[in-house]
Structures are given as C-alpha cells and as structure tokens.
Amino acid sequence: MTLLRHILAAMLIAMLAATACAADGEYYGDTPPAQAPILPGYSIEHIRQRLAESPLQPIEGIWEYPEEMMTIVVEQFSSPQFSHKLKYRIVLLDSEDMSLLPGTVIGYIAESADDKKFQLWLYSQQDGLKLLGPSQCVATLQDGNTSLIFKRGSLKMRVRFNLTRFLPRLFRFISVSPYIDKEELPIGFSKVYPAYDDNESMHHEIRYL
C-alpha cells in the first residue's frame, strides 16, 4: 500500500506540474485556494529533521489528529501568491485514509491579537485525491501548547449536501433543522514533536520506569 501511495503521489504531482503554468501569477490574498495543493517531499522523518534544525513558534510542529487518524505538520510558509496573514499551513504527513497523499495541504492558519487563538481554514470536501472547499473555524492552543482545539461556528441551522466530506467528524452536515448547543468532546490536534520532555514522551502518555 505504501508503494501504491508513492506511485499515486508521483502521478498526481506530475499532473499538477503540467497545469502549474496556468496557475502562475494567481494571487489568493488572505483566502486559501479553492483546491488544496499537494507538495512533494513530505514524510515524518524528513520533517522531524527539518524542524529539529529550526527555531519554532509554539504552534509549529508535528501533530496527531486522533479523530481522523492523521499525522500532520504545522509549518511557517511564505509565498507571493498569499497574504502575510496566512502565516502557517497544515500539511498531511500520514493518514489511515490511503486516498490522501503525504504532502497534501489540508488547511491554513492565521494569527490573531491573542497569541493563543488562531483562525483556521480546513478543507471540507474530498473529490478523489483532491481536497476542496476551505471552511473557517477558530482554534485555541491549550495545555502548555500541546493541544490545538477547534471551535465550530455558531450557526443555528445546518443543511445537508450530497457531497463526499473531508474530515467528516468535524464537518457534520444534517438536514435543515435547529442546531441545539450541547457539550461535545473537544476536536483538535495533539502535539507529537517537539516532544513534551527530553525523553520524547507526549504530554498525555504515562511513562513507565
């Protein structure tokens, strides 16, 4: 399955390269592109090495997304196609869903006046290997910068669309009906690297002597 994923990644990246000329010069400003790009050369080992050699902001690093069985990296980036407002991007490193390729950008992050709160854009639809439709939410760094918790919007109505959803546990769409506030388990990322301590133990793991 790993070989198949690499073959698919190579084919898709080649297809994207073939159409890159048409996208050159397009300016997205502070709004993410409608379709997520797929970046070459992303793996957990490579990213760990790069992060180890760089000074990091609290939000940067490798994170687990347990609800969707993903490992992602939050990294700084800059591009003439984007506003400086979009300071970070979220890139897939590994996923239980084999149709998602390492290097797929699953979202973007902008800072706010509160250094613990961020504006997130996460892609909400999946069409084969492509992610589409960035949706906004607010995220908060918690637990000593080891958890990044999402907050859904405060909409009172939801509408079901007959689409394949990306991140289905986050983007739950139901038939038109009143939305009733109720307590839910937090949804978000849990930091894997940089580790919580010098023994590389995560903050929620019990370490046995």
Buried (B, 14 or more C-beta within 10 A) or exposed (E): EEEEBEEBBEEBBEEBEEEEEEEEEEEBEEBBBEBBBBBEEBEBEEBBEEBEEEEBBBBBBBBBBEBBEBBBBBBEEEEEBBEEEBBBBBBBBBBEEEEBBBBBBBBBBBBEEEEEEBBBBBBBBBEEBBBBBBBBBBBBBEEEBBBBBBBBEEEEEEEEEEBEBBBEEBBEEEEEEEEEEEEEEEBBBBBBBBBBEEEEEBBEEEEEE
